[in-house]
Amino acid sequence: MEEEKENARELEQEKMRELEQEKARELEQVKAREMEQEKAKEMEQKKVKEIEQEKARHEKIQLFSDFDVCKGFD
C-alpha cells in the first residue's frame, strides 16, 4: 500500500517535470519567434530607409539637372 502511494507520487512528480520541460520548450519557441519577427521588422525598416535615401538622392540629382538646364538659358 505504502509502495503504491510512493509510486503514484513519483509518477506525479515525473508528470510535473515533463510539463515544466514542455512549458520551457514552448517559451523558448515563443522567444525565438519573437526574435525572428523583430529581426524581420528591423530588416524591413532598413529597406524602407534605403529606399527613402535612394529617393532623396534621385531628387537631388533631378534638382541639379534642372538647375543646369536653367543655367543654360542665362
CHARMM-style PDB file with segment names, atoms N, HN, CA, C and O in Angstrom:
ATOM      1  N   MET     1       0.825  -1.193   0.000  1.00  0.00      PROA
ATOM      2  CA  MET     1       0.000   0.000   0.000  1.00  0.00      PROA
ATOM      3  C   MET     1       0.872   1.261   0.000  1.00  0.00      PROA
ATOM      4  O   MET     1       0.663   2.188  -0.782  1.00  0.00      PROA
ATOM      5  N   GLU     2       1.858   1.259   0.908  1.00  0.00      PROA
ATOM      6  HN  GLU     2       2.027   0.506   1.544  1.00  0.00      PROA
ATOM      7  CA  GLU     2       2.768   2.407   1.006  1.00  0.00      PROA
ATOM      8  C   GLU     2       3.594   2.533  -0.278  1.00  0.00      PROA
ATOM      9  O   GLU     2       3.869   3.633  -0.758  1.00  0.00      PROA
ATOM     10  N   GLU     3       3.976   1.382  -0.814  1.00  0.00      PROA
ATOM     11  HN  GLU     3       3.753   0.489  -0.425  1.00  0.00      PROA
ATOM     12  CA  GLU     3       4.762   1.368  -2.045  1.00  0.00      PROA
ATOM     13  C   GLU     3       3.949   1.924  -3.217  1.00  0.00      PROA
ATOM     14  O   GLU     3       4.490   2.631  -4.067  1.00  0.00      PROA
ATOM     15  N   GLU     4       2.670   1.611  -3.266  1.00  0.00      PROA
ATOM     16  HN  GLU     4       2.229   1.037  -2.576  1.00  0.00      PROA
ATOM     17  CA  GLU     4       1.796   2.129  -4.321  1.00  0.00      PROA
ATOM     18  C   GLU     4       1.683   3.648  -4.235  1.00  0.00      PROA
ATOM     19  O   GLU     4       1.701   4.342  -5.252  1.00  0.00      PROA
ATOM     20  N   LYS     5       1.569   4.152  -3.016  1.00  0.00      PROA
ATOM     21  HN  LYS     5       1.556   3.589  -2.190  1.00  0.00      PROA
ATOM     22  CA  LYS     5       1.498   5.606  -2.819  1.00  0.00      PROA
ATOM     23  C   LYS     5       2.789   6.268  -3.292  1.00  0.00      PROA
ATOM     24  O   LYS     5       2.766   7.313  -3.942  1.00  0.00      PROA
ATOM     25  N   GLU     6       3.912   5.640  -2.955  1.00  0.00      PROA
ATOM     26  HN  GLU     6       3.931   4.791  -2.427  1.00  0.00      PROA
ATOM     27  CA  GLU     6       5.213   6.176  -3.357  1.00  0.00      PROA
ATOM     28  C   GLU     6       5.339   6.175  -4.882  1.00  0.00      PROA
ATOM     29  O   GLU     6       5.797   7.155  -5.469  1.00  0.00      PROA
ATOM     30  N   ASN     7       4.933   5.082  -5.518  1.00  0.00      PROA
ATOM     31  HN  ASN     7       4.560   4.286  -5.041  1.00  0.00      PROA
ATOM     32  CA  ASN     7       4.971   5.002  -6.980  1.00  0.00      PROA
ATOM     33  C   ASN     7       4.069   6.056  -7.612  1.00  0.00      PROA
ATOM     34  O   ASN     7       4.448   6.694  -8.594  1.00  0.00      PROA
ATOM     35  N   ALA     8       2.891   6.236  -7.055  1.00  0.00      PROA
ATOM     36  HN  ALA     8       2.583   5.718  -6.257  1.00  0.00      PROA
ATOM     37  CA  ALA     8       1.960   7.240  -7.571  1.00  0.00      PROA
ATOM     38  C   ALA     8       2.557   8.636  -7.424  1.00  0.00      PROA
ATOM     39  O   ALA     8       2.438   9.468  -8.323  1.00  0.00      PROA
ATOM     40  N   ARG     9       3.197   8.884  -6.287  1.00  0.00      PROA
ATOM     41  HN  ARG     9       3.293   8.208  -5.557  1.00  0.00      PROA
ATOM     42  CA  ARG     9       3.829  10.182  -6.044  1.00  0.00      PROA
ATOM     43  C   ARG     9       4.962  10.425  -7.042  1.00  0.00      PROA
ATOM     44  O   ARG     9       5.103  11.526  -7.574  1.00  0.00      PROA
ATOM     45  N   GLU    10       5.768   9.390  -7.291  1.00  0.00      PROA
ATOM     46  HN  GLU    10       5.654   8.496  -6.858  1.00  0.00      PROA
ATOM     47  CA  GLU    10       6.869   9.501  -8.246  1.00  0.00      PROA
ATOM     48  C   GLU    10       6.346   9.756  -9.656  1.00  0.00      PROA
ATOM     49  O   GLU    10       6.896  10.572 -10.396  1.00  0.00      PROA
ATOM     50  N   LEU    11       5.276   9.045 -10.017  1.00  0.00      PROA
ATOM     51  HN  LEU    11       4.829   8.382  -9.416  1.00  0.00      PROA
ATOM     52  CA  LEU    11       4.674   9.269 -11.331  1.00  0.00      PROA
ATOM     53  C   LEU    11       4.164  10.704 -11.465  1.00  0.00      PROA
ATOM     54  O   LEU    11       4.348  11.346 -12.499  1.00  0.00      PROA
ATOM     55  N   GLU    12       3.530  11.187 -10.422  1.00  0.00      PROA
ATOM     56  HN  GLU    12       3.381  10.665  -9.582  1.00  0.00      PROA
ATOM     57  CA  GLU    12       3.005  12.558 -10.425  1.00  0.00      PROA
ATOM     58  C   GLU    12       4.146  13.570 -10.564  1.00  0.00      PROA
ATOM     59  O   GLU    12       4.038  14.542 -11.311  1.00  0.00      PROA
ATOM     60  N   GLN    13       5.227  13.331  -9.842  1.00  0.00      PROA
ATOM     61  HN  GLN    13       5.315  12.542  -9.235  1.00  0.00      PROA
ATOM     62  CA  GLN    13       6.382  14.223  -9.923  1.00  0.00      PROA
ATOM     63  C   GLN    13       6.993  14.195 -11.322  1.00  0.00      PROA
ATOM     64  O   GLN    13       7.392  15.231 -11.854  1.00  0.00      PROA
ATOM     65  N   GLU    14       7.061  13.010 -11.909  1.00  0.00      PROA
ATOM     66  HN  GLU    14       6.736  12.169 -11.477  1.00  0.00      PROA
ATOM     67  CA  GLU    14       7.598  12.870 -13.265  1.00  0.00      PROA
ATOM     68  C   GLU    14       6.728  13.632 -14.261  1.00  0.00      PROA
ATOM     69  O   GLU    14       7.242  14.313 -15.148  1.00  0.00      PROA
ATOM     70  N   LYS    15       5.408  13.517 -14.111  1.00  0.00      PROA
ATOM     71  HN  LYS    15       4.990  12.964 -13.390  1.00  0.00      PROA
ATOM     72  CA  LYS    15       4.488  14.249 -14.988  1.00  0.00      PROA
ATOM     73  C   LYS    15       4.695  15.751 -14.845  1.00  0.00      PROA
ATOM     74  O   LYS    15       4.692  16.484 -15.834  1.00  0.00      PROA
ATOM     75  N   MET    16       4.872  16.202 -13.608  1.00  0.00      PROA
ATOM     76  HN  MET    16       4.874  15.607 -12.805  1.00  0.00      PROA
ATOM     77  CA  MET    16       5.088  17.632 -13.364  1.00  0.00      PROA
ATOM     78  C   MET    16       6.387  18.101 -14.022  1.00  0.00      PROA
ATOM     79  O   MET    16       6.426  19.173 -14.626  1.00  0.00      PROA
ATOM     80  N   ARG    17       7.452  17.298 -13.905  1.00  0.00      PROA
ATOM     81  HN  ARG    17       7.420  16.428 -13.414  1.00  0.00      PROA
ATOM     82  CA  ARG    17       8.728  17.657 -14.544  1.00  0.00      PROA
ATOM     83  C   ARG    17       8.564  17.739 -16.056  1.00  0.00      PROA
ATOM     84  O   ARG    17       9.074  18.662 -16.691  1.00  0.00      PROA
ATOM     85  N   GLU    18       7.858  16.777 -16.629  1.00  0.00      PROA
ATOM     86  HN  GLU    18       7.444  16.027 -16.113  1.00  0.00      PROA
ATOM     87  CA  GLU    18       7.628  16.780 -18.073  1.00  0.00      PROA
ATOM     88  C   GLU    18       6.838  18.008 -18.500  1.00  0.00      PROA
ATOM     89  O   GLU    18       7.147  18.629 -19.517  1.00  0.00      PROA
ATOM     90  N   LEU    19       5.814  18.358 -17.719  1.00  0.00      PROA
ATOM     91  HN  LEU    19       5.563  17.854 -16.893  1.00  0.00      PROA
ATOM     92  CA  LEU    19       5.029  19.552 -18.027  1.00  0.00      PROA
ATOM     93  C   LEU    19       5.888  20.810 -17.958  1.00  0.00      PROA
ATOM     94  O   LEU    19       5.787  21.685 -18.818  1.00  0.00      PROA
ATOM     95  N   GLU    20       6.728  20.896 -16.939  1.00  0.00      PROA
ATOM     96  HN  GLU    20       6.810  20.185 -16.241  1.00  0.00      PROA
ATOM     97  CA  GLU    20       7.616  22.050 -16.801  1.00  0.00      PROA
ATOM     98  C   GLU    20       8.585  22.136 -17.973  1.00  0.00      PROA
ATOM     99  O   GLU    20       8.847  23.222 -18.489  1.00  0.00      PROA
ATOM    100  N   GLN    21       9.115  20.991 -18.390  1.00  0.00      PROA
ATOM    101  HN  GLN    21       8.901  20.109 -17.971  1.00  0.00      PROA
ATOM    102  CA  GLN    21      10.030  20.968 -19.530  1.00  0.00      PROA
ATOM    103  C   GLN    21       9.317  21.395 -20.807  1.00  0.00      PROA
ATOM    104  O   GLN    21       9.868  22.144 -21.613  1.00  0.00      PROA
ATOM    105  N   GLU    22       8.093  20.918 -20.986  1.00  0.00      PROA
ATOM    106  HN  GLU    22       7.645  20.309 -20.331  1.00  0.00      PROA
ATOM    107  CA  GLU    22       7.324  21.290 -22.169  1.00  0.00      PROA
ATOM    108  C   GLU    22       7.028  22.789 -22.173  1.00  0.00      PROA
ATOM    109  O   GLU    22       7.129  23.446 -23.209  1.00  0.00      PROA
ATOM    110  N   LYS    23       6.662  23.321 -21.011  1.00  0.00      PROA
ATOM    111  HN  LYS    23       6.580  22.787 -20.169  1.00  0.00      PROA
ATOM    112  CA  LYS    23       6.411  24.761 -20.909  1.00  0.00      PROA
ATOM    113  C   LYS    23       7.672  25.545 -21.239  1.00  0.00      PROA
ATOM    114  O   LYS    23       7.610  26.568 -21.920  1.00  0.00      PROA
ATOM    115  N   ALA    24       8.816  25.068 -20.758  1.00  0.00      PROA
ATOM    116  HN  ALA    24       8.866  24.237 -20.205  1.00  0.00      PROA
ATOM    117  CA  ALA    24      10.089  25.739 -21.028  1.00  0.00      PROA
ATOM    118  C   ALA    24      10.389  25.716 -22.528  1.00  0.00      PROA
ATOM    119  O   ALA    24      10.839  26.719 -23.081  1.00  0.00      PROA
ATOM    120  N   ARG    25      10.144  24.587 -23.187  1.00  0.00      PROA
ATOM    121  HN  ARG    25       9.778  23.772 -22.738  1.00  0.00      PROA
ATOM    122  CA  ARG    25      10.367  24.491 -24.636  1.00  0.00      PROA
ATOM    123  C   ARG    25       9.449  25.441 -25.390  1.00  0.00      PROA
ATOM    124  O   ARG    25       9.872  26.122 -26.324  1.00  0.00      PROA
ATOM    125  N   GLU    26       8.178  25.479 -24.971  1.00  0.00      PROA
ATOM    126  HN  GLU    26       7.835  24.925 -24.212  1.00  0.00      PROA
ATOM    127  CA  GLU    26       7.227  26.378 -25.619  1.00  0.00      PROA
ATOM    128  C   GLU    26       7.652  27.827 -25.447  1.00  0.00      PROA
ATOM    129  O   GLU    26       7.556  28.617 -26.386  1.00  0.00      PROA
ATOM    130  N   LEU    27       8.115  28.179 -24.270  1.00  0.00      PROA
ATOM    131  HN  LEU    27       8.193  27.537 -23.507  1.00  0.00      PROA
ATOM    132  CA  LEU    27       8.573  29.542 -24.011  1.00  0.00      PROA
ATOM    133  C   LEU    27       9.774  29.877 -24.893  1.00  0.00      PROA
ATOM    134  O   LEU    27       9.861  30.976 -25.441  1.00  0.00      PROA
ATOM    135  N   GLU    28      10.692  28.932 -25.027  1.00  0.00      PROA
ATOM    136  HN  GLU    28      10.621  28.039 -24.582  1.00  0.00      PROA
ATOM    137  CA  GLU    28      11.852  29.139 -25.896  1.00  0.00      PROA
ATOM    138  C   GLU    28      11.414  29.353 -27.341  1.00  0.00      PROA
ATOM    139  O   GLU    28      11.958  30.211 -28.036  1.00  0.00      PROA
ATOM    140  N   GLN    29      10.429  28.575 -27.795  1.00  0.00      PROA
ATOM    141  HN  GLN    29       9.987  27.878 -27.230  1.00  0.00      PROA
ATOM    142  CA  GLN    29       9.926  28.726 -29.158  1.00  0.00      PROA
ATOM    143  C   GLN    29       9.281  30.091 -29.356  1.00  0.00      PROA
ATOM    144  O   GLN    29       9.473  30.732 -30.390  1.00  0.00      PROA
ATOM    145  N   VAL    30       8.520  30.531 -28.367  1.00  0.00      PROA
ATOM    146  HN  VAL    30       8.364  30.011 -27.527  1.00  0.00      PROA
ATOM    147  CA  VAL    30       7.877  31.847 -28.448  1.00  0.00      PROA
ATOM    148  C   VAL    30       8.946  32.935 -28.527  1.00  0.00      PROA
ATOM    149  O   VAL    30       8.851  33.850 -29.344  1.00  0.00      PROA
ATOM    150  N   LYS    31       9.956  32.827 -27.678  1.00  0.00      PROA
ATOM    151  HN  LYS    31      10.034  32.083 -27.015  1.00  0.00      PROA
ATOM    152  CA  LYS    31      11.042  33.815 -27.692  1.00  0.00      PROA
ATOM    153  C   LYS    31      11.766  33.808 -29.034  1.00  0.00      PROA
ATOM    154  O   LYS    31      12.102  34.866 -29.565  1.00  0.00      PROA
ATOM    155  N   ALA    32      12.004  32.626 -29.580  1.00  0.00      PROA
ATOM    156  HN  ALA    32      11.730  31.766 -29.149  1.00  0.00      PROA
ATOM    157  CA  ALA    32      12.685  32.521 -30.871  1.00  0.00      PROA
ATOM    158  C   ALA    32      11.844  33.166 -31.970  1.00  0.00      PROA
ATOM    159  O   ALA    32      12.378  33.870 -32.828  1.00  0.00      PROA
ATOM    160  N   ARG    33      10.531  32.930 -31.948  1.00  0.00      PROA
ATOM    161  HN  ARG    33      10.097  32.358 -31.251  1.00  0.00      PROA
ATOM    162  CA  ARG    33       9.650  33.551 -32.947  1.00  0.00      PROA
ATOM    163  C   ARG    33       9.657  35.064 -32.808  1.00  0.00      PROA
ATOM    164  O   ARG    33       9.702  35.790 -33.801  1.00  0.00      PROA
ATOM    165  N   GLU    34       9.612  35.535 -31.561  1.00  0.00      PROA
ATOM    166  HN  GLU    34       9.576  34.945 -30.754  1.00  0.00      PROA
ATOM    167  CA  GLU    34       9.635  36.979 -31.329  1.00  0.00      PROA
ATOM    168  C   GLU    34      10.931  37.590 -31.848  1.00  0.00      PROA
ATOM    169  O   GLU    34      10.921  38.672 -32.436  1.00  0.00      PROA
ATOM    170  N   MET    35      12.038  36.902 -31.631  1.00  0.00      PROA
ATOM    171  HN  MET    35      12.046  36.024 -31.154  1.00  0.00      PROA
ATOM    172  CA  MET    35      13.323  37.406 -32.122  1.00  0.00      PROA
ATOM    173  C   MET    35      13.341  37.436 -33.643  1.00  0.00      PROA
ATOM    174  O   MET    35      13.848  38.388 -34.237  1.00  0.00      PROA
ATOM    175  N   GLU    36      12.793  36.403 -34.280  1.00  0.00      PROA
ATOM    176  HN  GLU    36      12.382  35.630 -33.797  1.00  0.00      PROA
ATOM    177  CA  GLU    36      12.720  36.369 -35.740  1.00  0.00      PROA
ATOM    178  C   GLU    36      11.861  37.509 -36.266  1.00  0.00      PROA
ATOM    179  O   GLU    36      12.216  38.164 -37.245  1.00  0.00      PROA
ATOM    180  N   GLN    37      10.728  37.742 -35.610  1.00  0.00      PROA
ATOM    181  HN  GLN    37      10.439  37.210 -34.814  1.00  0.00      PROA
ATOM    182  CA  GLN    37       9.845  38.825 -36.027  1.00  0.00      PROA
ATOM    183  C   GLN    37      10.529  40.175 -35.864  1.00  0.00      PROA
ATOM    184  O   GLN    37      10.403  41.047 -36.724  1.00  0.00      PROA
ATOM    185  N   GLU    38      11.242  40.348 -34.777  1.00  0.00      PROA
ATOM    186  HN  GLU    38      11.345  39.640 -34.079  1.00  0.00      PROA
ATOM    187  CA  GLU    38      11.958  41.607 -34.531  1.00  0.00      PROA
ATOM    188  C   GLU    38      13.035  41.812 -35.594  1.00  0.00      PROA
ATOM    189  O   GLU    38      13.218  42.918 -36.103  1.00  0.00      PROA
ATOM    190  N   LYS    39      13.738  40.741 -35.918  1.00  0.00      PROA
ATOM    191  HN  LYS    39      13.590  39.842 -35.504  1.00  0.00      PROA
ATOM    192  CA  LYS    39      14.786  40.820 -36.938  1.00  0.00      PROA
ATOM    193  C   LYS    39      14.179  41.166 -38.297  1.00  0.00      PROA
ATOM    194  O   LYS    39      14.726  41.987 -39.032  1.00  0.00      PROA
ATOM    195  N   ALA    40      13.057  40.546 -38.627  1.00  0.00      PROA
ATOM    196  HN  ALA    40      12.612  39.878 -38.030  1.00  0.00      PROA
ATOM    197  CA  ALA    40      12.378  40.837 -39.892  1.00  0.00      PROA
ATOM    198  C   ALA    40      11.911  42.288 -39.921  1.00  0.00      PROA
ATOM    199  O   ALA    40      12.007  42.958 -40.949  1.00  0.00      PROA
ATOM    200  N   LYS    41      11.411  42.762 -38.800  1.00  0.00      PROA
ATOM    201  HN  LYS    41      11.334  42.217 -37.965  1.00  0.00      PROA
ATOM    202  CA  LYS    41      10.953  44.154 -38.703  1.00  0.00      PROA
ATOM    203  C   LYS    41      12.126  45.114 -38.917  1.00  0.00      PROA
ATOM    204  O   LYS    41      11.998  46.111 -39.627  1.00  0.00      PROA
ATOM    205  N   GLU    42      13.259  44.807 -38.301  1.00  0.00      PROA
ATOM    206  HN  GLU    42      13.363  43.997 -37.723  1.00  0.00      PROA
ATOM    207  CA  GLU    42      14.448  45.642 -38.468  1.00  0.00      PROA
ATOM    208  C   GLU    42      14.914  45.648 -39.920  1.00  0.00      PROA
ATOM    209  O   GLU    42      15.302  46.691 -40.447  1.00  0.00      PROA
ATOM    210  N   MET    43      14.876  44.489 -40.561  1.00  0.00      PROA
ATOM    211  HN  MET    43      14.562  43.642 -40.133  1.00  0.00      PROA
ATOM    212  CA  MET    43      15.276  44.409 -41.971  1.00  0.00      PROA
ATOM    213  C   MET    43      14.334  45.237 -42.841  1.00  0.00      PROA
ATOM    214  O   MET    43      14.778  45.931 -43.756  1.00  0.00      PROA
ATOM    215  N   GLU    44      13.045  45.166 -42.558  1.00  0.00      PROA
ATOM    216  HN  GLU    44      12.684  44.602 -41.815  1.00  0.00      PROA
ATOM    217  CA  GLU    44      12.055  45.939 -43.312  1.00  0.00      PROA
ATOM    218  C   GLU    44      12.303  47.435 -43.129  1.00  0.00      PROA
ATOM    219  O   GLU    44      12.247  48.203 -44.090  1.00  0.00      PROA
ATOM    220  N   GLN    45      12.576  47.841 -41.894  1.00  0.00      PROA
ATOM    221  HN  GLN    45      12.621  47.217 -41.114  1.00  0.00      PROA
ATOM    222  CA  GLN    45      12.856  49.254 -41.629  1.00  0.00      PROA
ATOM    223  C   GLN    45      14.121  49.696 -42.357  1.00  0.00      PROA
ATOM    224  O   GLN    45      14.193  50.815 -42.866  1.00  0.00      PROA
ATOM    225  N   LYS    46      15.105  48.824 -42.405  1.00  0.00      PROA
ATOM    226  HN  LYS    46      15.047  47.915 -41.992  1.00  0.00      PROA
ATOM    227  CA  LYS    46      16.351  49.135 -43.107  1.00  0.00      PROA
ATOM    228  C   LYS    46      16.082  49.315 -44.600  1.00  0.00      PROA
ATOM    229  O   LYS    46      16.616  50.231 -45.225  1.00  0.00      PROA
ATOM    230  N   LYS    47      15.251  48.435 -45.171  1.00  0.00      PROA
ATOM    231  HN  LYS    47      14.817  47.691 -44.664  1.00  0.00      PROA
ATOM    232  CA  LYS    47      14.906  48.552 -46.592  1.00  0.00      PROA
ATOM    233  C   LYS    47      14.184  49.858 -46.866  1.00  0.00      PROA
ATOM    234  O   LYS    47      14.484  50.546 -47.842  1.00  0.00      PROA
ATOM    235  N   VAL    48      13.225  50.204 -46.000  1.00  0.00      PROA
ATOM    236  HN  VAL    48      12.982  49.645 -45.207  1.00  0.00      PROA
ATOM    237  CA  VAL    48      12.472  51.450 -46.172  1.00  0.00      PROA
ATOM    238  C   VAL    48      13.425  52.636 -46.126  1.00  0.00      PROA
ATOM    239  O   VAL    48      13.318  53.554 -46.940  1.00  0.00      PROA
ATOM    240  N   LYS    49      14.351  52.619 -45.181  1.00  0.00      PROA
ATOM    241  HN  LYS    49      14.438  51.874 -44.520  1.00  0.00      PROA
ATOM    242  CA  LYS    49      15.316  53.714 -45.050  1.00  0.00      PROA
ATOM    243  C   LYS    49      16.184  53.814 -46.302  1.00  0.00      PROA
ATOM    244  O   LYS    49      16.442  54.913 -46.794  1.00  0.00      PROA
ATOM    245  N   GLU    50      16.633  52.675 -46.814  1.00  0.00      PROA
ATOM    246  HN  GLU    50      16.424  51.783 -46.414  1.00  0.00      PROA
ATOM    247  CA  GLU    50      17.453  52.675 -48.026  1.00  0.00      PROA
ATOM    248  C   GLU    50      16.669  53.228 -49.211  1.00  0.00      PROA
ATOM    249  O   GLU    50      17.207  53.991 -50.013  1.00  0.00      PROA
ATOM    250  N   ILE    51      15.403  52.847 -49.321  1.00  0.00      PROA
ATOM    251  HN  ILE    51      14.966  52.228 -48.669  1.00  0.00      PROA
ATOM    252  CA  ILE    51      14.559  53.347 -50.412  1.00  0.00      PROA
ATOM    253  C   ILE    51      14.390  54.858 -50.292  1.00  0.00      PROA
ATOM    254  O   ILE    51      14.474  55.576 -51.288  1.00  0.00      PROA
ATOM    255  N   GLU    52      14.151  55.341 -49.071  1.00  0.00      PROA
ATOM    256  HN  GLU    52      14.083  54.758 -48.261  1.00  0.00      PROA
ATOM    257  CA  GLU    52      13.996  56.779 -48.857  1.00  0.00      PROA
ATOM    258  C   GLU    52      15.279  57.521 -49.206  1.00  0.00      PROA
ATOM    259  O   GLU    52      15.231  58.599 -49.798  1.00  0.00      PROA
ATOM    260  N   GLN    53      16.423  56.954 -48.843  1.00  0.00      PROA
ATOM    261  HN  GLN    53      16.462  56.079 -48.362  1.00  0.00      PROA
ATOM    262  CA  GLN    53      17.703  57.583 -49.170  1.00  0.00      PROA
ATOM    263  C   GLN    53      17.918  57.610 -50.682  1.00  0.00      PROA
ATOM    264  O   GLN    53      18.404  58.600 -51.229  1.00  0.00      PROA
ATOM    265  N   GLU    54      17.560  56.532 -51.343  1.00  0.00      PROA
ATOM    266  HN  GLU    54      17.165  55.727 -50.899  1.00  0.00      PROA
ATOM    267  CA  GLU    54      17.701  56.470 -52.802  1.00  0.00      PROA
ATOM    268  C   GLU    54      16.799  57.508 -53.467  1.00  0.00      PROA
ATOM    269  O   GLU    54      17.205  58.173 -54.420  1.00  0.00      PROA
ATOM    270  N   LYS    55      15.567  57.641 -52.958  1.00  0.00      PROA
ATOM    271  HN  LYS    55      15.237  57.101 -52.184  1.00  0.00      PROA
ATOM    272  CA  LYS    55      14.645  58.654 -53.483  1.00  0.00      PROA
ATOM    273  C   LYS    55      15.223  60.048 -53.319  1.00  0.00      PROA
ATOM    274  O   LYS    55      15.193  60.854 -54.250  1.00  0.00      PROA
ATOM    275  N   ALA    56      15.748  60.330 -52.141  1.00  0.00      PROA
ATOM    276  HN  ALA    56      15.773  59.675 -51.386  1.00  0.00      PROA
ATOM    277  CA  ALA    56      16.328  61.645 -51.870  1.00  0.00      PROA
ATOM    278  C   ALA    56      17.508  61.900 -52.799  1.00  0.00      PROA
ATOM    279  O   ALA    56      17.680  63.014 -53.295  1.00  0.00      PROA
ATOM    280  N   ARG    57      18.310  60.888 -53.035  1.00  0.00      PROA
ATOM    281  HN  ARG    57      18.171  59.983 -52.633  1.00  0.00      PROA
ATOM    282  CA  ARG    57      19.454  61.023 -53.936  1.00  0.00      PROA
ATOM    283  C   ARG    57      18.976  61.357 -55.349  1.00  0.00      PROA
ATOM    284  O   ARG    57      19.546  62.228 -56.004  1.00  0.00      PROA
ATOM    285  N   HSD    58      17.942  60.676 -55.817  1.00  0.00      PROA
ATOM    286  HN  HSD    58      17.478  59.968 -55.284  1.00  0.00      PROA
ATOM    287  CA  HSD    58      17.409  60.942 -57.156  1.00  0.00      PROA
ATOM    288  C   HSD    58      16.814  62.342 -57.238  1.00  0.00      PROA
ATOM    289  O   HSD    58      16.953  63.024 -58.254  1.00  0.00      PROA
ATOM    290  N   GLU    59      16.151  62.767 -56.167  1.00  0.00      PROA
ATOM    291  HN  GLU    59      16.038  62.214 -55.342  1.00  0.00      PROA
ATOM    292  CA  GLU    59      15.581  64.118 -56.155  1.00  0.00      PROA
ATOM    293  C   GLU    59      16.681  65.164 -56.248  1.00  0.00      PROA
ATOM    294  O   GLU    59      16.529  66.160 -56.956  1.00  0.00      PROA
ATOM    295  N   LYS    60      17.790  64.951 -55.541  1.00  0.00      PROA
ATOM    296  HN  LYS    60      17.914  64.142 -54.966  1.00  0.00      PROA
ATOM    297  CA  LYS    60      18.915  65.889 -55.610  1.00  0.00      PROA
ATOM    298  C   LYS    60      19.499  65.913 -57.016  1.00  0.00      PROA
ATOM    299  O   LYS    60      19.800  66.977 -57.558  1.00  0.00      PROA
ATOM    300  N   ILE    61      19.655  64.737 -57.595  1.00  0.00      PROA
ATOM    301  HN  ILE    61      19.411  63.873 -57.155  1.00  0.00      PROA
ATOM    302  CA  ILE    61      20.191  64.663 -58.958  1.00  0.00      PROA
ATOM    303  C   ILE    61      19.267  65.411 -59.910  1.00  0.00      PROA
ATOM    304  O   ILE    61      19.732  66.172 -60.759  1.00  0.00      PROA
ATOM    305  N   GLN    62      17.967  65.201 -59.772  1.00  0.00      PROA
ATOM    306  HN  GLN    62      17.589  64.583 -59.082  1.00  0.00      PROA
ATOM    307  CA  GLN    62      16.993  65.881 -60.626  1.00  0.00      PROA
ATOM    308  C   GLN    62      17.067  67.388 -60.419  1.00  0.00      PROA
ATOM    309  O   GLN    62      17.014  68.155 -61.380  1.00  0.00      PROA
ATOM    310  N   LEU    63      17.189  67.809 -59.167  1.00  0.00      PROA
ATOM    311  HN  LEU    63      17.231  67.186 -58.387  1.00  0.00      PROA
ATOM    312  CA  LEU    63      17.293  69.236 -58.860  1.00  0.00      PROA
ATOM    313  C   LEU    63      18.505  69.846 -59.550  1.00  0.00      PROA
ATOM    314  O   LEU    63      18.403  70.903 -60.172  1.00  0.00      PROA
ATOM    315  N   PHE    64      19.657  69.177 -59.439  1.00  0.00      PROA
ATOM    316  HN  PHE    64      19.740  68.318 -58.933  1.00  0.00      PROA
ATOM    317  CA  PHE    64      20.863  69.695 -60.078  1.00  0.00      PROA
ATOM    318  C   PHE    64      20.733  69.675 -61.596  1.00  0.00      PROA
ATOM    319  O   PHE    64      21.218  70.583 -62.270  1.00  0.00      PROA
ATOM    320  N   SER    65      20.086  68.653 -62.137  1.00  0.00      PROA
ATOM    321  HN  SER    65      19.692  67.915 -61.590  1.00  0.00      PROA
ATOM    322  CA  SER    65      19.868  68.595 -63.585  1.00  0.00      PROA
ATOM    323  C   SER    65      18.997  69.757 -64.027  1.00  0.00      PROA
ATOM    324  O   SER    65      19.295  70.416 -65.023  1.00  0.00      PROA
ATOM    325  N   ASP    66      17.919  70.014 -63.289  1.00  0.00      PROA
ATOM    326  HN  ASP    66      17.677  69.479 -62.479  1.00  0.00      PROA
ATOM    327  CA  ASP    66      17.044  71.140 -63.611  1.00  0.00      PROA
ATOM    328  C   ASP    66      17.803  72.453 -63.505  1.00  0.00      PROA
ATOM    329  O   ASP    66      17.618  73.347 -64.332  1.00  0.00      PROA
ATOM    330  N   PHE    67      18.650  72.575 -62.500  1.00  0.00      PROA
ATOM    331  HN  PHE    67      18.800  71.850 -61.829  1.00  0.00      PROA
ATOM    332  CA  PHE    67      19.426  73.794 -62.304  1.00  0.00      PROA
ATOM    333  C   PHE    67      20.377  74.001 -63.477  1.00  0.00      PROA
ATOM    334  O   PHE    67      20.518  75.115 -63.980  1.00  0.00      PROA
ATOM    335  N   ASP    68      21.034  72.917 -63.912  1.00  0.00      PROA
ATOM    336  HN  ASP    68      20.920  72.011 -63.504  1.00  0.00      PROA
ATOM    337  CA  ASP    68      21.954  73.013 -65.048  1.00  0.00      PROA
ATOM    338  C   ASP    68      21.214  73.432 -66.307  1.00  0.00      PROA
ATOM    339  O   ASP    68      21.732  74.224 -67.094  1.00  0.00      PROA
ATOM    340  N   VAL    69      20.007  72.910 -66.507  1.00  0.00      PROA
ATOM    341  HN  VAL    69      19.586  72.266 -65.868  1.00  0.00      PROA
ATOM    342  CA  VAL    69      19.207  73.281 -67.679  1.00  0.00      PROA
ATOM    343  C   VAL    69      18.870  74.767 -67.611  1.00  0.00      PROA
ATOM    344  O   VAL    69      18.962  75.475 -68.614  1.00  0.00      PROA
ATOM    345  N   CYS    70      18.481  75.236 -66.429  1.00  0.00      PROA
ATOM    346  HN  CYS    70      18.407  74.661 -65.614  1.00  0.00      PROA
ATOM    347  CA  CYS    70      18.142  76.653 -66.253  1.00  0.00      PROA
ATOM    348  C   CYS    70      19.368  77.531 -66.474  1.00  0.00      PROA
ATOM    349  O   CYS    70      19.252  78.616 -67.043  1.00  0.00      PROA
ATOM    350  N   LYS    71      20.529  77.083 -66.037  1.00  0.00      PROA
ATOM    351  HN  LYS    71      20.623  76.201 -65.575  1.00  0.00      PROA
ATOM    352  CA  LYS    71      21.754  77.860 -66.226  1.00  0.00      PROA
ATOM    353  C   LYS    71      22.049  78.029 -67.709  1.00  0.00      PROA
ATOM    354  O   LYS    71      22.594  79.050 -68.129  1.00  0.00      PROA
ATOM    355  N   GLY    72      21.697  77.050 -68.480  1.00  0.00      PROA
ATOM    356  HN  GLY    72      21.254  76.221 -68.140  1.00  0.00      PROA
ATOM    357  CA  GLY    72      21.951  77.105 -69.912  1.00  0.00      PROA
ATOM    358  C   GLY    72      21.153  78.194 -70.608  1.00  0.00      PROA
ATOM    359  O   GLY    72      21.540  78.630 -71.692  1.00  0.00      PROA
ATOM    360  N   PHE    73      20.049  78.647 -70.018  1.00  0.00      PROA
ATOM    361  HN  PHE    73      19.735  78.292 -69.138  1.00  0.00      PROA
ATOM    362  CA  PHE    73      19.211  79.669 -70.625  1.00  0.00      PROA
ATOM    363  C   PHE    73      19.676  81.078 -70.286  1.00  0.00      PROA
ATOM    364  O   PHE    73      19.158  82.044 -70.846  1.00  0.00      PROA
ATOM    365  N   ASP    74      20.635  81.214 -69.391  1.00  0.00      PROA
ATOM    366  HN  ASP    74      21.056  80.429 -68.937  1.00  0.00      PROA
ATOM    367  CA  ASP    74      21.099  82.555 -68.993  1.00  0.00      PROA
ATOM    368  C   ASP    74      21.850  83.248 -70.079  1.00  0.00      PROA
ATOM    369  OT1 ASP    74      22.301  84.378 -69.893  1.00  0.00      PROA
TER     370      ASP     74
END
